[in-house]
């Protein structure tokens, strides 16, 4: 059976009058256009929602897709995409109801995106059909068809990493975002040898063919990781993790001093691809990972989570049209005993912003807590919710925290459905209405093994946290626990999550 290309009707040729990246299509397939209008309810609307606030009134989520990893765990099994039932009225609530194994070993599925999102809302020929799964280690990029059967997705196409390297020199793909043009843009973290100098941005066309690089020649950043574009401000900003040759071997603090990890934001013209400005975040902004603009496309501000220094940095446009930055939230390191260093950072590995731009949520992977901040004044976030769901300083851990008065303490982490929570909170995803937060606990298999070896041995898990959107507050839902340690092929590591209907970390409004 050929898993690489399935024969599917072409419905994505399009013409548009708005600003776009790449060449403008002029050959509209009218039959396909009419077919797409029927699929989208004859409302002359494309995927997603017209505004972020409209998205908040969208249907309640019932399914979620989770990337699950065997790569790096010692199991000779392919990574897979799990479908989890998150409908509390369903008899299979909080269970994995389908597993789609990849056709190869050694991928390390990581982040994911969509072929079309709310940036294509004005295009009735577009459909949020294909989940784009880059493989961080192997370099393969999978297009997964979620429309034929949302509960049991299937492989539509595999982008060969050799094709990517040959045409662009890029490898280690990470973040995928759909563009209003119908193209898909993927950040890549290095070349095939793991050198950071080889990174940049890959463009795929709407049929997942390699088009080339997005940025202008000579305008590639030194390090890459995540990115977010804001068309009304004609800007894209990307972040910087580190050289793949370094981070794939585990975290070594010496690599930071050797300059193998990033501390910069890269500001590009959009859609031109010219590197206009580099923001040096300094020692307060080491390892800037996830980046999010506010969802309101008119706003010219956003946040980036700096993992190693555990600061949330706010970036903003200045009156002279350049961009500035400042530390908005600081998670203080803890003085600890029986750990690899005398101080432990929170290690902010993921964060997100609610669709109404009222709340910011962040995960401290090492400390073990998830926090909720009110950011109605983005320059002055207020902590309004916190919940402990794991971490290295939990009760029963050999690591203890030293308080200022010399006493020691650990955090109290509850069991959920009789399960002790493993590892720390890593990836998070928020429901459209902002009332349910989902969390998994795997960062990257090599780092999992280094900091939480029991996670590799016993597998990951997924939690659901109830959110108070009035006054603020977080509480674990005791009815929900997905144990990826009990999978049929053995314990796996659970990473990123996506809803079939879109979410606040993949949809961009223009």
C-alpha positions in Angstrom: 0.0 0.0 0.0 1.3 3.4 -0.9 1.2 5.6 2.3 2.9 8.6 0.7 0.3 9.9 -1.7 -3.4 9.1 -1.6 -5.6 10.3 -4.5 -7.6 13.2 -3.2 -9.6 15.9 -5.0 -7.7 19.1 -5.4 -9.8 21.9 -3.8 -7.2 24.3 -2.8 -6.3 26.3 -6.0 -7.3 29.8 -5.1 -7.2 33.4 -6.1 -7.2 36.2 -3.6 -7.0 39.9 -3.5 -5.4 40.1 -0.1 -1.7 40.3 0.7 -0.1 36.9 0.4 3.2 35.1 0.4 4.3 33.5 -2.8 2.7 33.6 -6.2 -1.0 34.4 -6.6 -3.0 31.6 -8.0 -5.2 32.5 -11.0 -6.5 29.2 -12.2 -9.6 28.7 -10.0 -11.1 25.3 -10.2 -14.8 26.3 -10.2 -16.1 22.8 -9.6 -13.8 22.3 -6.6 -14.7 25.7 -5.4 -18.4 24.8 -5.4 -17.6 21.5 -3.7 -15.7 23.3 -1.0 -18.6 25.8 -0.5 -20.9 22.8 0.2 -18.4 21.4 2.6 -18.2 24.7 4.4 -22.0 25.1 4.7 -22.5 27.3 1.6 -21.6 30.3 3.7 -18.7 31.5 1.5 -16.4 31.1 4.5 -13.1 29.3 4.8 -11.7 27.5 7.8 -11.7 28.9 11.3 -13.4 32.0 12.5 -13.6 35.7 11.4 -12.2 37.0 14.8 -10.7 35.6 17.9 -13.8 36.5 19.9 -16.0 34.7 17.4 -13.7 31.6 17.9 -14.5 31.7 21.6 -18.1 30.9 20.8 -17.2 27.9 18.6 -18.2 24.3 19.3 -16.9 22.7 22.5 -14.0 20.4 21.8 -14.7 16.6 21.7 -11.5 15.2 20.2 -7.8 16.1 20.6 -4.8 14.9 18.6 -1.6 14.2 20.6 1.8 13.5 19.2 3.2 10.4 21.0 6.9 9.5 20.8 8.9 6.2 21.1 12.0 7.7 19.5 14.7 8.0 22.1 13.0 5.7 24.6 14.8 2.5 23.7 11.7 1.0 22.1 12.0 0.1 18.4 8.5 1.4 17.6 7.4 4.2 15.3 6.0 7.4 16.8 2.2 7.9 16.4 -0.6 10.3 16.5 -3.2 9.5 19.2 -6.8 10.6 19.1 -8.1 11.2 22.6 -11.8 11.5 23.4 -12.4 14.6 25.5 -16.2 14.7 25.4 -17.3 14.3 29.0 -20.6 12.8 27.8 -18.9 10.0 25.9 -18.5 6.5 27.2 -14.8 6.6 26.0 -14.1 10.0 27.7 -10.5 10.4 28.7 -9.3 7.5 26.6 -7.1 7.0 23.5 -9.6 5.9 20.8 -7.2 5.7 17.8 -3.5 5.4 17.1 -1.9 6.3 13.8 1.6 4.9 13.6 4.1 6.6 11.3 5.7 4.4 8.6 9.3 5.0 9.8 11.3 4.7 13.0 13.3 7.5 14.6 11.1 10.6 13.8 10.6 12.3 17.1 7.3 13.9 16.3 7.2 17.2 18.1 5.1 20.2 17.2 2.3 20.4 14.6 0.2 22.8 12.6 -2.6 23.0 10.0 -2.6 23.4 6.3 -5.3 26.1 6.7 -6.5 28.1 9.6 -8.3 31.3 10.4 -5.9 33.3 8.2 -7.7 31.6 5.3 -11.2 32.3 6.7 -12.1 34.5 3.7 -11.3 31.7 1.2 -14.2 29.2 0.8 -12.0 26.9 -1.2 -9.7 26.3 1.8 -10.3 23.6 4.4 -8.7 22.8 7.7 -8.1 19.2 6.6 -4.5 18.3 7.0 -2.5 18.2 10.2 1.1 19.0 9.5 3.5 16.9 11.6 7.2 17.8 11.4 9.6 15.3 12.8 12.3 17.1 14.7 15.0 14.4 14.4 14.4 12.6 11.1 13.3 15.7 9.2 10.2 14.1 7.7 7.1 16.1 7.5 3.8 14.2 7.5 0.5 15.6 6.2 -2.3 13.8 8.1 -5.9 13.7 6.7 -8.3 14.5 9.6 -11.4 15.1 7.4 -12.2 11.6 6.1 -12.6 10.3 9.6 -11.7 12.8 12.4 -11.7 10.0 15.0 -9.2 7.9 12.9 -6.9 10.2 10.9 -4.8 8.7 8.0 -1.5 9.6 6.3 -2.0 11.6 3.2 1.6 12.4 2.2 5.2 12.3 3.5 7.6 15.1 2.6 11.0 13.4 2.2 13.8 15.1 4.2 16.2 14.4 1.3 14.1 16.6 -0.9 14.0 19.4 1.7 17.8 19.2 2.2 18.5 19.1 -1.6 16.3 22.1 -2.4 16.8 24.3 0.7 19.7 22.9 2.9 17.3 22.8 5.8 16.8 20.1 8.5 15.3 19.6 12.0 11.8 21.1 11.2 9.9 22.4 14.2 7.0 24.9 14.0 4.4 24.8 11.1 2.0 27.6 10.4 -0.5 28.0 7.6 -0.3 31.1 5.6 -3.2 33.1 4.0 -1.8 32.1 0.6 -2.5 28.5 1.2 1.2 27.7 1.7 2.7 26.2 4.8 5.7 27.7 6.5 8.0 25.5 8.7 10.8 26.8 10.9 13.9 24.6 10.7 16.6 24.5 13.4 19.7 23.6 11.4 21.3 21.8 8.5 21.5 18.1 8.1 24.7 18.0 10.2 23.0 19.8 13.1 24.8 23.2 12.6 22.7 26.1 13.7 24.1 28.3 10.9 22.1 26.2 8.4 18.6 27.1 9.8 15.8 29.1 8.2 12.2 28.8 7.1 10.8 26.2 4.7 7.9 26.9 2.3 5.6 24.1 1.2 2.8 24.7 -1.3 -0.8 23.7 -0.7 0.0 20.2 -2.0 3.0 19.8 0.4 5.6 20.2 -2.4 8.9 21.9 -1.4 8.9 25.4 -2.8 12.1 26.7 -1.2 13.1 29.0 1.6 10.9 31.9 2.8 13.5 34.3 4.0 15.7 36.3 1.6 19.2 35.0 0.9 21.6 36.1 3.6 18.7 36.8 6.0 18.7 33.6 8.0 18.9 33.8 11.8 21.7 32.1 13.7 19.3 29.9 15.7 15.7 29.0 15.1 12.7 27.6 16.9 9.3 29.2 16.9 7.7 32.1 15.0 4.5 34.1 14.7 3.5 36.6 12.0 1.3 39.7 12.4 0.3 40.9 8.9 -1.2 44.2 10.0 2.2 45.2 11.4 4.0 43.7 8.4 6.1 41.7 10.8 7.2 38.1 11.7 9.2 37.4 14.8 11.1 34.2 15.4 12.9 32.8 18.5 16.1 30.8 19.1 16.6 27.5 20.9 20.0 26.1 20.0 22.2 24.1 17.7 20.6 20.6 17.0 24.1 19.1 17.4 23.9 20.3 21.1 20.3 20.0 22.2 19.8 16.5 20.7 22.5 15.1 23.0 20.8 16.5 26.2 21.2 19.8 28.1 24.8 20.8 28.9 25.2 24.1 30.8 28.6 24.5 29.2 27.0 24.6 25.8 25.3 27.9 26.9 28.6 29.6 27.7 30.0 28.2 24.4 27.3 30.0 22.5 25.4 26.9 21.3 22.1 28.2 22.6 20.2 31.4 21.6 19.1 34.5 23.4 17.7 36.6 20.5 14.5 37.5 18.7 14.6 37.9 15.0 12.3 40.6 13.5 11.4 40.1 9.8 9.4 42.1 7.3 6.2 40.3 6.4 5.7 38.9 3.8 9.1 40.1 2.4 11.4 37.9 4.4 14.0 40.5 5.2 15.7 40.4 8.6 15.1 43.9 9.8 16.1 43.8 13.5 17.7 41.4 16.0 16.7 41.8 19.7 19.4 40.6 22.1 17.5 39.5 25.2 20.8 39.2 27.2 21.2 37.1 30.2 17.6 37.6 31.3 16.4 36.0 28.0 18.3 32.7 27.6 16.7 30.1 25.4 13.6 32.0 24.1 11.3 29.3 22.9 7.5 29.8 22.3 6.4 33.1 21.0 2.8 34.5 20.7 1.5 37.8 19.6 -1.8 38.9 21.2 -4.6 37.4 19.1 -6.2 40.8 18.2 -4.4 41.4 14.9 -4.4 45.1 15.5 -2.3 44.8 18.6 1.5 45.3 18.3 2.6 43.4 21.3 3.2 39.8 22.4 5.3 37.5 24.7 8.1 35.0 24.5 8.9 32.4 27.1 12.7 32.3 27.9 13.2 28.8 29.3 16.5 28.8 31.1 16.1 32.2 32.8 12.4 31.5 33.3 11.3 35.0 32.3 8.3 36.0 30.1 9.6 38.8 27.9 7.1 41.2 26.4 8.0 42.6 23.0 6.3 45.7 21.5 6.5 48.2 18.6 8.1 51.5 19.5 7.1 54.9 18.1 9.9 54.8 15.6 8.5 51.5 14.2 11.3 49.4 15.6 10.7 46.8 18.3 11.6 46.8 21.9 11.4 44.3 24.8 11.2 44.1 28.6 10.8 41.4 31.2 7.2 41.1 32.2 7.1 38.0 34.4 9.9 36.4 36.4 9.8 32.9 37.9 12.5 33.0 40.5 15.0 30.1 40.7 14.8 28.0 43.8 17.7 27.2 46.1 17.8 23.4 46.2 19.6 20.4 47.7 20.4 17.1 46.0 20.1 18.4 42.5 22.6 18.9 39.6 22.9 22.6 40.4 22.5 24.6 43.6 19.7 26.6 42.0 16.8 25.2 39.9 15.1 27.4 37.3 11.4 27.0 36.7 12.2 26.2 33.0 9.2 27.8 31.2 8.8 25.4 28.3 5.4 26.4 27.0 2.9 29.2 27.3 -0.3 30.4 25.6 -2.7 33.3 25.5 -6.5 33.0 25.7 -8.4 34.1 22.6 -9.7 37.2 24.3 -6.2 38.3 25.3 -7.1 38.4 29.0 -5.0 35.5 30.4 -1.6 34.1 29.8 -0.8 30.5 31.0 2.7 29.1 31.4 4.2 25.8 32.4 7.3 25.4 34.7 8.6 22.0 33.6 11.2 21.7 36.4 9.3 23.4 39.3 6.1 21.5 38.4 3.5 24.3 38.4 1.1 25.8 35.8 0.4 29.5 36.3 -2.4 31.8 35.1 -1.7 35.6 34.7 -4.2 38.4 34.0 -2.6 40.4 31.1 -5.4 42.9 30.4 -2.5 45.3 31.0 0.2 43.5 29.1 2.9 45.5 30.7 1.8 44.5 34.2 0.7 40.9 34.4 -1.0 39.7 37.6 -0.7 36.1 38.9 -4.3 34.9 39.5 -4.0 31.1 39.4 -1.5 28.4 40.1 -1.7 24.6 40.3 1.0 22.0 41.0 1.0 19.0 38.7 4.4 17.4 39.1 8.0 18.6 39.1 11.4 17.9 40.6 10.6 19.3 44.1 7.4 17.3 44.8 6.9 15.3 47.9 8.9 12.1 47.8 11.5 13.5 45.5 15.2 13.5 46.8 15.3 17.2 45.9 14.3 19.7 48.6 14.0 23.5 48.5 15.8 25.7 50.9 13.7 28.6 52.2 15.2 32.0 53.2 15.0 31.0 56.9 17.0 27.8 56.3 14.1 25.4 56.5 13.4 23.0 53.7 10.2 22.1 51.9 8.6 20.3 49.0 5.4 20.8 47.0 2.3 18.8 47.5 1.2 17.2 44.2 -2.1 15.2 44.3 -2.7 11.9 42.7 -5.3 11.8 39.9 -7.5 8.6 39.6 -4.9 6.8 41.8 -2.0 7.8 39.5 1.1 9.6 40.8 1.9 12.5 38.4 5.2 12.0 36.6 7.6 14.6 35.2 6.5 18.2 35.0 3.9 20.1 33.0 5.3 20.8 29.5 2.9 21.4 26.5 -0.4 23.1 27.3 -3.5 23.7 25.2 -6.6 25.8 26.0 -10.2 25.3 24.9 -11.7 27.9 22.6 -13.9 29.3 25.4 -10.9 29.4 27.7 -12.4 27.2 30.4 -10.4 24.0 30.1 -6.6 23.7 29.9 -5.0 20.5 28.8 -1.4 19.5 29.8 1.1 16.9 28.8 4.5 16.3 30.3 7.2 15.3 27.7 9.6 17.9 26.5 12.1 16.1 24.2 13.0 12.4 24.7 16.7 13.1 25.4 15.9 15.8 28.0 13.1 13.7 29.5 15.6 10.9 30.1 18.1 13.4 31.6 15.7 15.2 34.0 12.8 12.7 34.5 14.1 9.2 33.8 10.9 7.7 35.2 9.0 9.5 32.4 10.8 7.4 29.8 10.3 4.2 31.8 6.7 4.7 32.8 5.4 6.9 30.0 3.7 10.3 29.9 0.2 11.4 30.7 -2.3 14.1 30.0 -4.4 16.2 32.4 -7.3 18.6 32.1 -7.4 21.6 34.4 -10.5 23.6 35.0 -10.1 27.4 34.6 -11.9 30.2 36.4 -12.2 32.8 33.8 -14.0 35.4 36.0 -11.6 35.9 39.0 -8.8 33.5 38.0 -7.9 30.1 39.4 -6.9 26.6 38.3 -8.0 23.2 39.5 -7.2 19.7 38.3 -10.2 17.9 36.8 -10.3 14.6 38.8 -12.3 12.8 36.1 -9.7 13.2 33.4 -6.4 11.3 33.2 -4.9 9.8 30.0 -2.1 7.3 30.9 0.3 6.9 28.0 2.2 4.5 30.2 -0.5 1.9 29.5 -0.3 2.0 25.7 -0.6 -1.3 23.8 3.0 -1.0 22.5 4.4 0.1 25.8 4.9 3.5 27.6 5.1 6.5 25.2 5.9 10.1 25.6 3.0 12.6 25.0 3.8 16.0 23.6 1.7 18.5 21.6 -2.1 18.7 21.3 -4.3 20.0 18.6 -8.1 20.2 18.2 -9.7 19.4 14.8 -11.4 22.8 14.9 -8.4 24.9 15.6 -7.0 26.5 18.8 -5.3 29.5 20.3 -1.7 28.4 19.4 -2.2 27.6 15.7 -4.7 30.1 14.5 -3.5 33.6 13.3 -5.9 36.3 12.2 -5.1 38.8 9.5 
